[in-house]
Amino acid sequence: MRKAVRTRPLPADAAARLAEAVRLREGGEPETARWSLLALGAEFPDDASVAYQTAWAHDVLGLEAEAVPFYERAVTLPGLPRDDRRGALLGLGSTYRVLGRHADAVRTLRQGTDEFPEDGALRAFLAMALYNTGGHHEAMTLLLRLLASTSEDPGVRAYRRAIEFYAGDLDATV
């Protein structure tokens, strides 16, 4: 029998501890935040937000391999707020890539771009992971489309239509 997963909010005292740990991480005390989050996670192992913040604290400390199970838990458990889910998919995909798990990175970042197609950071990280797996053509297409759609550079803006055209057909010649 599968254990029921808690989907209700953390109790007030635990939510305050989570907020304090985030404040510590953001305030330059990631190691203290990490230990607080590990303790909180031991009490609330089925809380997606605790798992996400724990992953992030590990990532900030350069503990990518240790961050992975927390990211994985965060994206599979219910209840993660939308923006945190976006961040967790980006963090997990990027971390997989750093660890050389390129196929996992592509799979995770594709999921992220499917769920959040407007997010340029997910597309950029997906392009990097595609590059690592030999998907150079798709990576270049993604980056050119991202550049054309988001750049404020006057030169890029002047040639936006041409860049978008060539992004669709990199092998086009006259």
Secondary structure, DSSP 4 states (H G I P E B T S, - for coil): -PPPPP-SPPPHHHHHHHHHHHHHHHTT-HHHHHHHHHHHHHH-TT-HHHHHHHHHHHHHTT-HHHHHHHHHHHHHSTT--HHHHHHHHHHHHHHHHHTT-HHHHHHHHHHHHHH-TT-HHHHHHHHHHHHHTT-HHHHHHHHHHHHHHH---HHHHHTHHHHHHHHH-TT---
